[in-house]
Amino acid sequence: MDSVPALDEPLKKVLGPATAKVMAEHLGLHTVGDLLHHYPRRYEERGQLTHLADLPMDEHVTVVAQVADARLHTFASSRAPRGKGQRLEVTITDGSGRLQLVFFGAGVHKPHKELLPGTRAMFAGKVSVFNRRLQLAHPAYELLRGDAEETVETWAGALIPIYPATAKLESWKIGKALQTVLPSAQEAADPLPESLREGRGLVPLPEALLKIHRPHTKADIEEARARLKWDEAFVLQVALARRRYADAQLPAVPRRPRPDGILAAFDDRLPFTLTEGQRKVSEEIFADLATDHPMHRLLQGEVGSGKTLVALRAMLAVVDAGGQAAMLAPTEVLAQQHHRSVTEMMGELAQGGMLGGAENATKVVLLTGSMGAAARRHALLDLATGEAGIVIGTHALIEDKVQFHDLGLVVVDEQHRFGVEQRDALRGKGKQPPHLLVMTATPIPRTVAMTVFGDLETSVLDQLPAGRSPIASHVVPAADKPHFLARAWERVREEVEKGHQAYVVCPRIGDEEDGAKAKKKSDEDEAEKRPPLAVLDTAEQLARGPLAGLRVEALHGRMQPDDKDAVMRRFAAGEVDVLVATTVIEVGVNVPNATVMVIMDADRFGVSQLHQLRGRVGRGSAPGLCLLVSEMPEASAARQRLNAVASTLDGFELSRIDLEQRREGDVLGQAQSGTRSSLRMLAVIDDEEVIAEAREEATRIVAADPDLERLPALRTALDALLDEEREQYLEKG
């Protein structure tokens, strides 16, 4: 009997180098243990068929279906031998819908012999649209033949696991590889404390792994899922609980504003009163700042709910108490913009040490990677001497050279663009750990907040300040109704004639080495989709065509920082009518005169990204308009997603829709690097109860045994999780 491979055994020793290489490169699986935790996405019963009607566009899918019809077409082709090319069209059905498969050229012979009407098979490929119908071009397939001794009943009832797969490695090949490593499941050390496992009636880990990969019944799948969800929720919550526990042990300098200080002077200058929400959240923050251990608070707020104002008041409270505050932004464009809006809001209070500065004034400096040496030296000196009470910058703030006089508060904008390690590096800049406020404009459902930001307390700003205008959103179906797109450009012209401005957003920049241009045209190209629209091409076409005569400029992430800033300044000053941009403008760009946004290929953006982008219009007194342009067919999931965005302005509602529509694996991919890889089974929206209970258990266990000395298997699972996270943070950083 061969020995069972250990869980940390590299896959190349067990499966051979070729398969192991594909698994590592395409699925991130390196060891036997990794493969055991690559769970089926779903199961097909051999007697039942997949729902073809619900297939997602542009994704790699595996379907079980029956061949309804197969036709071989011959056509003239200069490239084929004897001048004739062949195309095989196979229609498969599952009762709910039909799907077209196409095979070209030399690839038609085998499927022509095997895919006869009535044949059942698993098919894997990427879903695309051709002639407004869904199709798979050149799918891989595996015929489903019953063994001779199988009865019709066992054949029909067997559960086939369908694994998350790639074009290079189909689901059934992953299934075969799993068959090889499955005996190793008995070696799996159980991270759940026994009392917890028994108290909740959960099966042991080795049993759960066997049942998830080789279930005999649907009950097996349920038992395995319940157990594996608990593992994921619990190990992650223990990591977060230990982080909260460690943070609570740290000392911090309490920071209380002075009754007659810069905060009071700032509040007196405000031309409006704070909303109820802004007041409530500010009080929560001030209470945290006054304690002697560091604040760790997440401030969530809809686009335009006044988060920056709340953060600025917190920064001024710290300046009042003799400390300094740093605001960290993800991009230079955003850092420059925050610097502009903060100095504008503060007026003479931002002119510390200058003629005309108010008596309580402080200096507000900007620090980014692309600053000139002299400006940078000045800024660094102002920070080291304490002359500057507030600094706003990018990652450049984390560098070793940056020294603070007395850093009391760090405000991080759009947390999901920063790893925890970068947060820690900035924390090390204070004499004692500074207080931390994280702002995000991506509304996050409570369960995700508990999971991704589980080491932070949460405050929510859910009221929009008075004076924000409503935004109307509409889907423009460019393929079905081309005249709708022409009307969209007319609407842009109408807004510009009224003295307003417009954004046009595209998914791509357009000066990439375009592989598509280099590729030879072939008969198969008719099955390919066009590349996403690009900023540079679109700007040129609009300026020559439907928007001729208007001042059209482009903005994208590959421009020099000074050029980007110059374009933004011209747009903000009203010298540009239409800004054609990538998602550089997604976060924080504030031009109240911009009233209309056209998003091209809108189906290529995520729900929360569309919501963020839309928040750039309707920021002034005139109503906003957002047009979502798409060529996707009406019935596609992508169009339904766009309809959902058009139908509500409630970011929390949209974030729920977004999470429900995304696949298990990337639920947290946006929100915080690192956690994504650790959640394979847990569905953050549906499993709210498991997450909340796991959080309670984790907090209890960590309070009793912070170093987990009595739980070695949990310790091992935690180290594995944190290693994976750390690697991902470093990649992101």
Secondary structure as the mmCIF struct_conf table of DSSP 4:
data_model
#
loop_
_struct_conf.conf_type_id
_struct_conf.id
_struct_conf.beg_label_comp_id
_struct_conf.beg_label_asym_id
_struct_conf.beg_label_seq_id
_struct_conf.end_label_comp_id
_struct_conf.end_label_asym_id
_struct_conf.end_label_seq_id
HELX_LH_PP_P HELX_LH_PP_P1 ASP A 2 ALA A 6
TURN_TY1_P TURN_TY1_P1 LEU A 7 ASP A 8
BEND BEND1 GLU A 9 GLU A 9
STRN STRN1 PRO A 10 PRO A 10
HELX_RH_AL_P HELX_RH_AL_P1 LEU A 11 LEU A 15
HELX_RH_AL_P HELX_RH_AL_P2 PRO A 17 VAL A 22
HELX_RH_PI_P HELX_RH_PI_P1 MET A 23 LEU A 27
STRN STRN2 THR A 31 THR A 31
HELX_RH_AL_P HELX_RH_AL_P3 VAL A 32 LEU A 36
TURN_TY1_P TURN_TY1_P2 HIS A 37 HIS A 37
BEND BEND2 ARG A 41 ARG A 41
STRN STRN3 ARG A 42 GLU A 45
TURN_TY1_P TURN_TY1_P3 ARG A 46 GLY A 47
BEND BEND3 GLN A 48 GLN A 48
HELX_RH_3T_P HELX_RH_3T_P1 LEU A 52 ASP A 54
HELX_LH_PP_P HELX_LH_PP_P2 LEU A 55 PRO A 56
TURN_TY1_P TURN_TY1_P4 MET A 57 ASP A 58
BEND BEND4 GLU A 59 GLU A 59
STRN STRN4 HIS A 60 ALA A 76
BEND BEND5 SER A 78 ALA A 80
HELX_RH_3T_P HELX_RH_3T_P2 PRO A 81 GLY A 83
STRN STRN5 LYS A 84 THR A 93
BEND BEND6 GLY A 95 SER A 96
STRN STRN6 ARG A 98 PHE A 104
HELX_RH_3T_P HELX_RH_3T_P3 GLY A 105 VAL A 108
HELX_RH_AL_P HELX_RH_AL_P4 HIS A 109 GLU A 114
TURN_TY1_P TURN_TY1_P5 PRO A 117 GLY A 118
STRN STRN7 ARG A 120 PHE A 130
TURN_TY1_P TURN_TY1_P6 ASN A 131 ARG A 132
STRN STRN8 ARG A 133 ALA A 137
BEND BEND7 HIS A 138 HIS A 138
STRN STRN9 ALA A 140 LEU A 143
TURN_TY1_P TURN_TY1_P7 ALA A 148 GLU A 149
HELX_RH_AL_P HELX_RH_AL_P5 VAL A 152 GLY A 157
HELX_LH_PP_P HELX_LH_PP_P3 ALA A 158 ALA A 158
STRN STRN10 LEU A 159 ILE A 162
STRN STRN11 THR A 166 THR A 166
TURN_TY1_P TURN_TY1_P8 ALA A 167 LYS A 168
STRN STRN12 LEU A 169 LEU A 169
HELX_RH_AL_P HELX_RH_AL_P6 SER A 171 VAL A 181
HELX_RH_3T_P HELX_RH_3T_P4 LEU A 182 GLU A 187
BEND BEND8 LEU A 192 LEU A 192
HELX_RH_AL_P HELX_RH_AL_P7 GLU A 194 GLY A 199
TURN_TY1_P TURN_TY1_P9 ARG A 200 GLY A 201
HELX_LH_PP_P HELX_LH_PP_P4 LEU A 202 PRO A 204
HELX_RH_AL_P HELX_RH_AL_P8 LEU A 205 HIS A 213
BEND BEND9 ARG A 214 ARG A 214
BEND BEND10 HIS A 216 THR A 217
HELX_RH_AL_P HELX_RH_AL_P9 LYS A 218 GLN A 249
BEND BEND11 LEU A 250 LEU A 250
TURN_TY1_P TURN_TY1_P10 PRO A 259 ASP A 260
BEND BEND12 GLY A 261 GLY A 261
HELX_RH_AL_P HELX_RH_AL_P10 ILE A 262 ARG A 269
BEND BEND13 PRO A 271 PHE A 272
HELX_LH_PP_P HELX_LH_PP_P5 THR A 273 THR A 275
HELX_RH_AL_P HELX_RH_AL_P11 GLU A 276 LEU A 289
TURN_TY1_P TURN_TY1_P11 ALA A 290 ALA A 290
BEND BEND14 THR A 291 HIS A 293
STRN STRN13 HIS A 296 GLY A 301
TURN_TY1_P TURN_TY1_P12 VAL A 303 GLY A 304
BEND BEND15 SER A 305 GLY A 306
HELX_RH_AL_P HELX_RH_AL_P12 LYS A 307 ASP A 320
TURN_TY1_P TURN_TY1_P13 ALA A 321 GLY A 322
STRN STRN14 GLN A 324 LEU A 328
BEND BEND16 PRO A 330 THR A 331
HELX_RH_AL_P HELX_RH_AL_P13 GLU A 332 MET A 346
HELX_RH_3T_P HELX_RH_3T_P5 GLY A 347 ALA A 350
STRN STRN15 GLN A 351 GLN A 351
TURN_TY1_P TURN_TY1_P14 GLY A 352 GLY A 353
BEND BEND17 MET A 354 MET A 354
TURN_TY1_P TURN_TY1_P15 LEU A 355 GLY A 356
TURN_TY1_P TURN_TY1_P16 GLU A 359 ASN A 360
STRN STRN16 LYS A 363 LEU A 367
TURN_TY1_P TURN_TY1_P17 GLY A 369 SER A 370
HELX_RH_AL_P HELX_RH_AL_P14 ALA A 373 THR A 385
TURN_TY1_P TURN_TY1_P18 GLY A 386 GLY A 386
STRN STRN17 ALA A 388 GLY A 393
BEND BEND18 THR A 394 THR A 394
HELX_RH_3T_P HELX_RH_3T_P6 HIS A 395 ILE A 398
BEND BEND19 GLU A 399 GLU A 399
TURN_TY1_P TURN_TY1_P19 ASP A 400 LYS A 401
BEND BEND20 HIS A 405 ASP A 406
STRN STRN18 LEU A 407 ASP A 413
BEND BEND21 GLU A 414 GLU A 414
HELX_RH_3T_P HELX_RH_3T_P7 GLN A 415 ARG A 417
BEND BEND22 PHE A 418 PHE A 418
HELX_RH_AL_P HELX_RH_AL_P15 VAL A 420 ARG A 427
TURN_TY1_P TURN_TY1_P20 GLY A 428 LYS A 429
BEND BEND23 GLY A 430 GLN A 432
HELX_LH_PP_P HELX_LH_PP_P6 PRO A 433 PRO A 434
STRN STRN19 HIS A 435 THR A 440
BEND BEND24 THR A 442 THR A 442
HELX_RH_AL_P HELX_RH_AL_P16 ARG A 446 VAL A 452
TURN_TY1_P TURN_TY1_P21 PHE A 453 ASP A 455
BEND BEND25 LEU A 456 LEU A 456
STRN STRN20 GLU A 457 LEU A 461
HELX_LH_PP_P HELX_LH_PP_P7 GLN A 463 PRO A 465
TURN_TY1_P TURN_TY1_P22 ALA A 466 GLY A 467
HELX_LH_PP_P HELX_LH_PP_P8 ARG A 468 PRO A 470
STRN STRN21 ILE A 471 PRO A 477
TURN_TY1_P TURN_TY1_P23 ALA A 478 ASP A 480
HELX_RH_AL_P HELX_RH_AL_P17 PRO A 482 GLU A 497
TURN_TY1_P TURN_TY1_P24 LYS A 498 GLY A 499
STRN STRN22 GLN A 501 VAL A 505
BEND BEND26 PRO A 507 PRO A 507
STRN STRN23 ARG A 508 ARG A 508
BEND BEND27 GLY A 510 GLY A 510
BEND BEND28 GLU A 512 GLU A 512
HELX_RH_AL_P HELX_RH_AL_P18 GLY A 515 ALA A 518
BEND BEND29 LYS A 519 LYS A 519
HELX_LH_PP_P HELX_LH_PP_P9 LYS A 520 LYS A 521
HELX_RH_3T_P HELX_RH_3T_P8 ASP A 523 ALA A 527
BEND BEND30 GLU A 528 GLU A 528
HELX_LH_PP_P HELX_LH_PP_P10 LYS A 529 LEU A 533
STRN STRN24 ALA A 534 ALA A 534
HELX_RH_AL_P HELX_RH_AL_P19 VAL A 535 ARG A 544
TURN_TY1_P TURN_TY1_P25 GLY A 545 GLY A 549
BEND BEND31 LEU A 550 LEU A 550
STRN STRN25 VAL A 552 LEU A 555
TURN_TY1_P TURN_TY1_P26 GLY A 557 ARG A 558
BEND BEND32 MET A 559 MET A 559
HELX_RH_AL_P HELX_RH_AL_P20 PRO A 561 ALA A 572
TURN_TY1_P TURN_TY1_P27 ALA A 573 GLY A 574
BEND BEND33 ASP A 577 ASP A 577
STRN STRN26 VAL A 578 ALA A 581
HELX_RH_3T_P HELX_RH_3T_P9 THR A 583 ILE A 585
TURN_TY1_P TURN_TY1_P28 GLU A 586 GLY A 588
TURN_TY1_P TURN_TY1_P29 PRO A 592 ASN A 593
STRN STRN27 ALA A 594 ILE A 599
TURN_TY1_P TURN_TY1_P30 MET A 600 ASP A 601
HELX_RH_3T_P HELX_RH_3T_P10 ALA A 602 ARG A 604
BEND BEND34 PHE A 605 PHE A 605
HELX_RH_AL_P HELX_RH_AL_P21 VAL A 607 ARG A 614
TURN_TY1_P TURN_TY1_P31 GLY A 615 ARG A 616
BEND BEND35 VAL A 617 GLY A 618
BEND BEND36 GLY A 620 ALA A 622
HELX_LH_PP_P HELX_LH_PP_P11 PRO A 623 PRO A 623
STRN STRN28 GLY A 624 SER A 630
BEND BEND37 MET A 632 MET A 632
TURN_TY1_P TURN_TY1_P32 GLU A 634 ALA A 635
BEND BEND38 SER A 636 SER A 636
HELX_RH_AL_P HELX_RH_AL_P22 ALA A 637 SER A 647
HELX_RH_AL_P HELX_RH_AL_P23 GLY A 651 GLN A 661
BEND BEND39 ARG A 662 ARG A 662
HELX_RH_3T_P HELX_RH_3T_P11 GLU A 664 ASP A 666
TURN_TY1_P TURN_TY1_P33 VAL A 667 ALA A 671
TURN_TY1_P TURN_TY1_P34 SER A 673 GLY A 674
HELX_RH_AL_P HELX_RH_AL_P24 THR A 675 SER A 678
BEND BEND40 ARG A 680 MET A 681
TURN_TY1_P TURN_TY1_P35 VAL A 684 ASP A 687
HELX_RH_AL_P HELX_RH_AL_P25 GLU A 688 ALA A 704
TURN_TY1_P TURN_TY1_P36 PRO A 706 ASP A 707
TURN_TY1_P TURN_TY1_P37 GLU A 709 ARG A 710
HELX_RH_AL_P HELX_RH_AL_P26 PRO A 712 LYS A 732
#
